Amino acid sequence: MKKSIIVLILFSLLCASSLYGQESVDKFLMSLKDAGPEDYIKLMYEGSHETKLFAAVKLGELKSSEDEVIDALVYGLGQGTFHVIRQYGKVTNDYWDVRAASAKALGEIGSPKPLRDLYIALRYDHDPFVKTSVVYAIGKIGQKESVPYLTHIILTSTTKGPDDQMVLASIEALGEIGDSASFMPLVEIIRGKYKRSIKLSAMEAIKKIDW
């Protein structure tokens, strides 16, 4: 009888240990009232899908431009490299939300440090929603050097489905940057065969150019 009780206790302890192991540091850090950048950085590198997303949002809210924070968000932006699966003959990735949130966070921080990584994501990421978030970030960072990258996206994208939002976001980003180099690309959009909403957005962006 005593032996059975001891076995039952040991089994219960093992189950509890296993459960704690599954939760790992993720939920523990999420429950911290005074969590800092280092805690969210740890979540980004070691956390589950959900906690990576949580960490990206929190790092964006902190708006710290420390190298460690930028590096962690660039890591989040690159999750497509590590979590790609094939489904029905197509490449899919359920980490698109982590990449999009990481891009948005980099935009909220506003540092030009990750621009190269954002340009790479803009060119190679297969998800238009992620690309739209990248465009948002580039616009918020607001560097003149970004104008050709945004212009390329506008000229090479369709204006149907998710691409429509990406084109609009690119036009708005050109307005946010406000550099005179954006003038001619925006004029070409107004003159081109684009739908009314896109042309109106280009007109609004031109008004923001700082001459």
C-alpha positions, -999 to 999 in steps of 0.1 A, spaced: 0 0 0 28 24 10 47 15 -22 16 23 -43 13 57 -25 49 65 -31 46 56 -68 15 78 -71 33 107 -55 63 103 -78 41 101 -109 23 133 -98 56 151 -94 68 139 -128 36 152 -144 39 185 -126 75 188 -137 66 179 -173 38 205 -173 62 232 -160 87 222 -186 62 227 -213 52 261 -200 90 268 -196 100 304 -191 74 317 -215 44 322 -193 66 329 -163 81 360 -180 47 370 -194 34 372 -158 62 395 -146 49 429 -136 82 446 -141 94 428 -172 121 447 -191 137 444 -226 159 416 -216 129 395 -206 111 401 -239 143 395 -258 146 361 -241 110 353 -251 118 362 -287 147 338 -289 134 310 -268 96 313 -267 68 296 -284 49 311 -314 25 330 -292 51 344 -269 73 355 -298 44 375 -310 38 389 -275 75 398 -272 75 416 -306 45 437 -295 61 445 -261 95 455 -276 77 478 -300 59 495 -271 92 500 -252 107 518 -282 142 510 -271 169 514 -299 194 493 -281 213 469 -304 200 438 -284 164 449 -290 169 456 -327 187 423 -331 159 404 -314 133 420 -336 153 413 -368 154 377 -356 116 378 -354 115 394 -389 134 364 -402 112 336 -387 101 327 -422 135 312 -428 131 287 -400 94 278 -400 84 271 -436 61 242 -444 46 229 -477 9 224 -479 -11 215 -510 20 222 -531 23 258 -517 48 272 -492 31 284 -461 43 298 -429 22 303 -397 48 326 -383 37 355 -406 22 373 -376 55 372 -357 73 387 -388 46 413 -393 47 423 -356 85 424 -356 85 447 -386 59 470 -370 79 472 -338 110 482 -357 90 510 -373 77 521 -338 113 522 -326 123 543 -356 160 535 -357 176 532 -392 198 503 -380 175 475 -393 168 491 -427 189 466 -446 170 438 -430 137 454 -438 147 459 -475 156 421 -476 122 412 -461 105 436 -486 121 418 -515 120 382 -504 92 376 -479 63 358 -497 35 371 -475 19 404 -486 7 412 -451 42 410 -438 54 432 -466 28 458 -458 41 458 -422 76 462 -435 65 491 -457 49 507 -427 81 504 -407 102 518 -435 79 548 -437 81 554 -400 119 553 -400 117 579 -427 150 578 -446 155 592 -481 174 561 -492 142 540 -489 124 559 -517 137 536 -545 127 504 -526 92 517 -520 89 529 -556 99 495 -568 72 478 -548 45 501 -562 57 495 -598 60 458 -595 28 450 -575 -7 443 -587 -35 464 -572 -57 434 -564 -63 416 -531 -36 421 -504 -12 438 -529 -37 467 -530 -30 474 -494 7 471 -499 7 496 -527 -14 520 -506 10 515 -477 40 522 -499 25 555 -512 17 565 -476 53 557 -466 66 579 -494 45 607 -479 58 600 -444 94 602 -457 84 634 -474 115 637 -495 115 655 -529 128 623 -545 93 609 -541 77 635 -563 81 620 -597 72 584 -587 40 598 -571 32 619 -602 36 588 -624 11 570 -602 -14 598 -606 -8 597 -644 -9 559 -646 -36 533 -649 -43 530 -612 -77 530 -595 -91 562 -580 -82 553 -543 -46 548 -552 -44 581 -572 -60 600 -543 -35 585 -519 -6 596 -541 -21 632 -542 -22 632 -504 14 620 -502 26 647 -526 12 673 -502 35 660 -475 67 665 -495 91 689 -478 106 711 -505 
